[in-house]
Amino acid sequence: MAPAFSKAEYDDRLRRVRDVMRDRGLDAVIIGDPSNINWLCGYDAWSFYTPQMMLVDLDHGPFWMGREMDAGAARFTSYLTADQIIPYPETLVQRPDTHPAVFLADWMAKAGFANAKIGYESDVYYLSPRALAGLQDGMPKAVWVDADLLVNWVRLVKSDAEIAVMREAARIAEIAMQTAWDGARPGVRQCDLMADVIAAQIRGTPEFGGDQTAIHPLILAGEAASTAHPLWNDHVLEDGQTVAFELGGCRKRYNVGLARTVHLGTPSHQLQETAKAVEEGMNAVMAALRADVFAGDVHAAWQKVLDRYGLEKKSRIGYSIGAAYAPDWGEHTLSFRPNEKVPVPENAVVHIILGMWMDGWGMELSETLHVTKTGCDKLADFPQHVHLVQR
């Protein structure tokens, strides 16, 4: 097993992060988001359920810090040297009287960070308040600064190598969605259909396999389609149901989202009109999306279509997407919503998802788009219309 990208790729990512650190006067940053750890060095393991972090300094790191049992994964999934892998003893795992952060704070102090200005990620799922308190109590003379999303914003602009991997993820997404379209019919249990979808996501193509998507595949069927994120159950699909699928593909931890809708039987006039509006809206968004446009202006193109049809969608319509672990494949940076005065950079990759959740039913249409200087490119190639399944 080897890292997903070349060492030069990771070196460039680290250089870009360090440039931002220097601009902010930071000596080091503590990274708790496993997606950011993966992006910075390639480390890939399902090990973030116990304390795990990365220390990025200006000269010698980065340093992976995690459970001793998982240090082997750092050796074969990254280019980190032995000196850059800092394991804590197994005796510290899930102890009520102490915490691995106490051990790591002691290591950091001895490594010269006792009086450093240290940034940290304040709003990530896996860097707990107890872990942060352990670090801060162990180095009381350090200056601690909120540096949340520092790495995430650097990740927003993708390299050619990243986009190539995301195109592979898009091929897997196409296969997964075709599996959903082919299998959706009255009498099929939701759990059986989703088992086939997940198998397709993991199997991938004959040339390359897939990873687990950071958002688990979603099926919105019947009444459950009136909300955004329901999970499957063992109910059978029924004639007359509108069924939305929010799936995707993942390759080397890079996610591509893809949402489509199936109707079992003859569609209502309301569904036909809503689908027409959503497809027009997607075309309007894609026509508006290009490098340096404000995210709010892209949303305005969608809103103009909704206004013409007399429809409403309160939630944002998209976000940046890339390398990620559960529970979310978004990068927590760029969002497409009204009046968002954030310019969309060239080579960002965004997931535009136009979900319409109505009274007792719903539908979805999404595309993962590569932003170019003059427009945008769809990463996946899959029909956008509502797929009708007749008996």
Buried (B, 14 or more C-beta within 10 A) or exposed (E): EEBBBEEEBBEBBBEBBBEBBEEEEBBBBBBBBBBBBBBBBBBBBEBBEBBBBBBBBEEEBBBBBBBBEBBEBBBEBBBBEEEBBBBBEEEBBEEEEEBBBBBBBEBBBEBEBBEBBBBBBBEBBBBBEEBBBBBBEBBEEBEBBEBBBBBBBBBBBBEEBBBEBBBBBBBBBBBBBBBBBEBBBBEBBBBEBBEBBBEBBBBBBEEEEBBBBBBBBBBBBBEBBBEBEBEBEEEBBEEBBBBBBBBBBBBBBBBBBBBBBBBBBEBEEEBEBBBBBBBBBBBBBBEBBBBEBBBBBBBBBBBEBBEEBEBEBEEBBBBBBBBBBBEBBBBBBBBBBEEBEEBBBBBBBBBBBBBBBBEEBBBBBBBBBBBBEEBBBBBBEBEBEBBEBEE
